[in-house]
Amino acid sequence: MSTNANPTPDIGMGWTERLASAFLVPAFVALKEFLVAERAAHQVFPKGKDIFNAFHRTPFDQVSVVIIGQDPYHGPGQAHGLSFSVPEGVPIPPSLENIFKELERDFGKPRPTSGDLSQWAEQGVLLLNATLTVRAHTAGSHQNKGWEQFTDAAIKALVAERQGIVFLLWGRYAQNKEALIDNDRHYVLRAPHPSPLSAHRGFIGCGHFSAANAILQAQGKPPIAWLP
């Protein structure tokens, strides 16, 4: 990302125009300057082409479920712009392993063997990290640099213009985003985070995947094929 880049890049169908003003606020201008300096001194994930992958993969008008993560994986080859997801062939991280464990329990079918959740995104599941970049090997290193205002703007746009979206809020950080959500227009399902530290406190057994599908189908919307 360069400070000379187009201030409103094409980030995905329906998103570019709605978030154009979010690229122009002082916080985002400062974020771009921070990222230029950060990339000059450190390795940053994901690759530039993947930063807005969640938006590119899931057009604004097709969002039916939102899963909010905190920041990208910080190991080499893991982050590709979709929360909790890793590219095909990359070992499945512990939190995603617990997500798959709950999928298997919820539907009584074998868990996926690939950690690439692109097929979810292409069905309308917005896999949104609150922070879209991270320094290699340093979790949380790009928090409070301006990304949160940008991703909050995306959530606010969905809340204001769409109806009946299912928000899956796993863990305290994601649940803090509930303040942005109109519960009269949308649905919120809460559970502990799927990390090994907390999954046993109620994430395993939460039934969020079948519950989300039931909510979608009650609205006449297609369910998500969570399993391949």
Secondary structure by P-SEA (a helix, b strand, c coil): cccccccccccccccccccccccccaaaaaaaaaaaaaaacccccccccccaaaaaacccccccbbbbbccccccccccccccccccccccccaaaaaaaaaaaaaccccccccccaaaaaaacccccccccccccccccccccccaaaaaaaaaaaaaacccbbbbbbccaaaaaaccccccccbbbbbbcccccccccccccccaaaaaaaaaaaaacbbbbcccc
